Amino acid sequence: MSVVSSVAPRSGRTTELILLLGAVGIVLLAYVNVGLATTGTIPPDLVVLGVGYLGVNLAFHVVLRWKARYADPLLLPIVTLLNGLGLVMIHRIDLARGRDLTEGVALRQLMWSALAVAIAAGVLVVLRDHRLLRRYTYIAGVGGFALLLLPLLPVIGNAEFGSRIWIRVGPFSFQPGEVAKLALAVFFAGYLVQTRDALSVAGRKILGLTLPRARDLGPILIAWLASLGVLVFERDLGSSLLFFGLFVAMLYVATERISWIAIGLSLFVAGAYVAYLLFGHVQTRVLLWLDTFSPEALQTSDQLAKGLMGMAAGGMVGTGLGQGRPDITYLAESDFIIPSFGEEIGMIGLFAVFVLYALLIERGLRTSLGTRDGFGKLLAAGLSFSVALQCFVVVGGVTRVIPLTGLTAPFLSSGGSSLLANWTLVALLLRISDHARRPLPDPKVQSDVASAHTQVVKLS
């Protein structure tokens, strides 16, 4: 039996409950707003859906009280709000396309959300200590790279919209790269904990930057080649950038050497330039990025142009939920859900969504700083960086900061693969934060218990 300090910190579960109720309230208010704007009436299924959505998230809250009492109290309300707002926007786009709740994408997304929450709760129940994952470092690495290769198989691999990132078995499709990012984060954390001393050894100093030794460049070169393989064979620029950026970020956290960032950026720029010269699909992405409104670009795809015009129509405050035309843009409920929000809630509302993402990432990094073991620090940092990189790639793509990549916004966009992976990611952060915030054993009490144990042994 574990012994805790006599002065235990607050668990934060009551705060979490209050914020959770507020998050569900905001989601239901947005749902009512859509109903009033599109049909002029309050949705008749408001109570059923509201009770169901609240019940699923309250069940997860109960699991936290049971299995992770000291977990971060802000993570669950944040993702509940993001997930709920995504459901509302997907439902709003369904209505614009003439589909009610029983026929549209929103109902399927709601079911995926419930399944994702259930799996996340199962992770918290089964995984009592995140440090157990370190035992499976290389299994996670093999599994992660195998998942990346699955879409290349001839039978189950499936190409959609120019990228080969899906597997299809009968009527079911899945994006294994979403799960691969979790497995690779575990692998990178376990590997870097073992090798960070060697990777931190200084080499030559060039232009004021201390570079690593040449023999220590192997891991980053392997990660670079793997990311180029994803770009070349699967034509998935977003996943390529995400996985390589994740490894470089975790490598920097492990070694605290800026030189790894410089090397990583140099390798990425070189690889991107070579890919641009050799592959037509990369040239098309660059054309759409640099000259979006040119006749040649519009003839290829006007998706990005329509998304930009939709955000421009929304302006600062937006047209109002249910009063815009986000459905005009292709894939408005998945790849382009950020422009859909931008049109109807405006720049101010969109920045509020970005603040939610920033808080989610900040709480993950705070968890990393507070964790007492090296593996947990790297894993929490890697999971947080993966969300940050994905948000940057998604928002940067639809706003022409970087070429469009095709990734989806975490928790907002439609897609069961993304929901399952991201809710599991949050469950891992909650487990690590529970370990980080849990009070340390009282040294005096531990000493008394040890003395009593010694006396019992002597008497026996």
N, C-alpha and C positions, 0 to 999 in steps of 0.2 A: 504494500500500500504506500502510495506517495505521500510525502509530508510537505505541506505548503506553509508559507509564511503566515504568521498570525495577523499581519496587516495586508490583506489581499486587495489589489486594485479593483476598480469597478470593471465588470465584464462588458458593459455597454449594450447588453441585450435589450434593455428597456428603451434606450435611445434608438436602437435598430428597429424595434417594433413601431415606435412613433413615426420614424422616417419612412418605414415600409408602408404604413397606412397612408401617409401623405403622398408617396409615389403612386400608389394604386388610385388614390383620389384624383391626381392630376391626369392619369391615363383615362379614367372614366369621364372626366370633364372634357378631355379632347375628343373622346368617342361621341359624347352628346353633341359637341360642337359640330362634328362632321354630319351627324344625323340632322340637326337643325338646318345646316347650310344646304344639304342635298335634297332632303325630303320635307323639311319644314316641321318635322315632328321628332320627339325624343325616341330613340330606338327602342322597340318593344322588348328586345332581348337584353336590355341594359342590366337588369338585376341578375339574370342568370349568368351572363358573362362576367359581371363584376364580382359576384360571389365566387365563381369558379377561379378567376384569376387571383383573387385575394386568397382563396383557400390553398391553392398550389404554393404560393409564396409563403403563406403562414406555416404550411407544413415544413417547408425548408427552414424557416426560422426556428421551429420547434426542434428540428434535427440539430441546428447549431447550439441551441440551449442544452441539448442532450450530449452531443459528441464534441463540440468545439466552443465551449463556453466563453473563452477569451478571444475568439476570432474578431477581426476588425469589424466594427458595427456599421461602417458606411458602405462596404462593398455590395451587400445584398440589396439595399435600397437603390443604389445607383444603377445596377444592372436590371433590376425590376422596372425602373422608370424607362431606361433605354429600350428594353425589350417590349414594354407596353406601348411606347410611342411608335416603335416600328410596326407593331400590329395595327395600330390605328391608321398609320399612313398607307400600309398595304391594303387595308379594308377600304380606305378612301379611293385608292386607285382602282380597286375592283368595282366600286360603284360607278366610277367614271367610265368604265368599260362595259357597263350593263350587267354586272354579275353581283348577285346578292351574297350574303355571308355563307350560305350553304353551297354556293357554286364557285366561289372565288378562291384566291390563293391564301387569304387571311385565315380561313378555317384550318387549312393544312398547316400554316405557320403556327397557329395556336396549339395544335396537337403536337407539333415538333417542340414547341416551348415547354409544354407539360412533360414530355418525355425527357427533354434536356435537363429540366429541374430535378426530375426523379433520378437520372443518372448522376447528376452532381451530388445529390443527397447520398446516393449509394457510395460514391467515392469517399465522402466524409465518414460514413459508417465503417467501410472496409479498411480505409487507410488511416490507421491510428496515429502514425508518425511518418512525416514526409521523408525522413532519413532512410526509411526502408527502400525507397526508390533507388538509392545509390547502389544497392546490390545488383540492380538490373541495368547498369549503365550501358554496357555493350549490347545487351539484348534490345534496349530501347533504340540504340543507334542502328542496329541491323533492321529492326522493325520500321523505324522512320524512313530509312532509305528504300526499303521494300515498298512501303506505301507510296513513295514518290514515283516508283517505277511501275506500279500497277496499271495506270492509264495507258502505258505503252504496250500492254499485252493485246494480242490480236483479237481475242474473243470478247472480253469484257471491257476493254478500253473504248472510250467514246469521245469523239471530238465535237465540240459545240462552240460556235462563234469564233472559229479559227484556232482555239486552244484545245489541246488534248489533255484535260485535267480531270475527266470524269470516268467512273466505271459504271456500267449498267448491267444489271442482272434482272431480266424480265422487265416488269414495269418500274422497278426501283433503280434509282441512280444515286451515286454518292461521290463526294469529292474527297479522296483520301488525303490530299495535301493538308486539309484542315486538321486532321488528327496527327499527321506527320510532324507538324510544328510543335505539338506537345511532346511527342516522343523524342524529337531532336533536341528540344530544350532540356529534357532530362539527361540525354546523352552528353550534350555540351557541358552541362553543369558537373556531372560526374567526372568527365574526362579532364576538364580544366582544373578541378580541385586536385587531381592527382599530378598534373603536369605544370601547374602555374609557377612553381619555383624555377623549373628549367626555362620556361618561356619568359620569365622576368629577368633572366641574366642579360646584362648589358653587352652590346657589341660595339661596333665603331660609332663614333659621333660624326655626323655629316650635316653641315648647315645648321648647327645648333640642335639637331634632333638625334637622340641616341637610338640607333637602330638595333634590332635583335641580331643574334648570330645567324649566319646563313643556314646552319643545320637545324635551326628552330623554326624555319619558315614552312616546313612541311604541312602542318595542320591547316594553315590559312590557304595554302595553295590547293590542297585537296578540297576544302570547302568552296574555293573559287571555281575550280573545275566542275564540281558537282552542280553549283548554281548555273554555270554556263550550259551544262547538260540539260537542265530543266528548261532553260531558255531556248536551246536549239531544238531538242527533240519534242518537247511538249508545247513549245511556243507560248510559254507562260511567263511573261516579263515580271508580273507582280510577285509570284511565288519565288522566282529567282532572286529578286531584290530582297524579299522578306527573309529568306533563309540565310543568305550571305550576310545581310545586315545584322541578323540575330546573332550569328557566330562572332562577328567582329565586335559587336557591343558587349557580349559576354566575355570575350577575350580581353577587352579593355577593363571591364570590371574586375576580372581575375588578376590581371597584372598591373593595372594602374599606369600603363605606359601609353602615351599619346602616339608613339611611333606605330603601334598596331592600327590605330585609326587612319593614319596617313597611308600606311601600306594597303589597308583595305580599300580606301577610297581610290587609290591609284590603280589597283587591280580591277575594281569595278568599272572605272572610266575606260580603262584599256579594253576590257572585255566587251563593254557596251559599244565602243567604237568599232571593234572588229566585227561584232554581230551586225551592226548597221551596214557595214560594207558588204557582208556576205549574204544576208537574209532579207528577202523582200518584205516579210511581215513586220520586221523591225523598222524598215524604211517607211512603211505605211503608217505605223504609230508615230514616227517622228514628223511625218508630213501633217497628220491630223493635229499634232501638238503645236507645231510652229506656224502653220498656215491654215487654221481651222476653217476659215470662211472662203478660201479660194475655190474656184470651180472644180479643180481637180480633187481637192479634199472632200467637198460636198458630194461629188459624184461617187466617191469611195464610201463615205459614211457621213451622215449629218447628225449622228447621235450626240456628239460632243457639242456641236453648234446649237442644237435644240436645248440641251441642258443648260448651256450658258445663257441663252435667251430666256429660259424659264426663270433662272435666278435673277436676271435683270428685271423681269416683269414683277418679281416679288419685291424688289427694292429693300428698304430698311425694315419695314414692319410686315411685309407680306400681303398677299391677297386675302388671307384668312383660310383656315382649315375648311376644305370642301368647296372653295370658291375659285380655285385656280384650274389649270389644265396640265398637271404633271403627266397625265397619261399619254400626251403627245410624244414624249421622249421614249425611245425604245428601252426596255428593261428598267423602267422607272421604279419598280418595286425591289430591284436587287442592286445592280451595279450603279444605278443613278438615283438611289434613294436620297442622297444628300442634296442634289438639285431639286428633288421633289419637295423636301422640307424647306429649302431655300425659297422656293416660289411661294409657298403658302404661309410660312411663319416668318419669312424675311431674314435679313442678315442678323437682326437682334436675336430672333429665336434660334437661328442656326448657331450663333455664338454661345447661346445657353446650352445647346447640345454638346458643343465642343468643350465647354466647361465641365460637363458631366464626364466626358472622356478623360479630360485632364485630371479630374479628381480620382477617377479609377486608376489611372497610371500612377498618380502621386501616392495613393494608398498602397499600391503594390511596391513601389520603391521604398516607401517608409517601412513596409514589412521586411524588405531586403536589408535595410540598415539595422533593424532591430533584432534580426535573427542571429542566434549565437553560434551557429555552425556554418562552415564555409559552403557546403553543398546547398543548404537552404538559402543562403545569401545569393548565390549565383542563380539558382532556380527561380526564386522570386523576381530577381532583376531581369532574367531572361524572359519570363512570362510577361512582365510589365513592358519590356522593350518590344516584344512581339505585337502587343496591342498598339503601342505608340507608332511603330513602323507601319502597321497595317492602316491605321488612321491617316498617317501622313501620305501613304501611297494612294489611298482612296480619295481623300480630299484634294491632294495635289494633282491627281489625274483629272478630276472633273472641273478643276479650276485652272487648268493649263500651267500649273507650276512645274509639273513633270509630265512625260508622256502617259497616256491612259493605259492602265494595266489590267483592268478587269477584276480586281479584288472587290470584295463586298465589305460594307461597313459592319463592324462587330455589333451584334444584337439588334441592329436596325433592319438590315437587308433580309429579304426572304431567302430561305435555304436551310434545310435541316442539318446539313453537314456543319455549317458555320455555327449554328446554335448549339449543337451537341459539343463541339470542340470548345467554344468560348465559355459555356457554362461549366464544363469540366475544368477549364483554366481557372475560373473564379473559385471553384471548389479547392483546387490546389493552393491558391493564394490564401484562402480562408484557413486551410489546415496549417500552412506555414505561419500565418499571423497568430493563430492560436498558440503555437509553440513559442513565438516571439514575445507575446504579451502575457503569457502565463507567468505568475510570480515564481521566483526562484525559491528552492527549499531554504528554510531558515537554518543557518549554520549551527546555531546554539541547540535547536531542537534535534538536528541531525546528530550532533555530538552526544546529546543525552541519550538518544535512541541507541547509538553505537555502544555507549558505555553500558547501558542496561543489557544489551545483547551480549556483551562480553561477560558480564556477571552471570547471566543465565547459563552461558556455555561453561563457565568455571564450575558452577554449582552442579551442573549435570555431569 
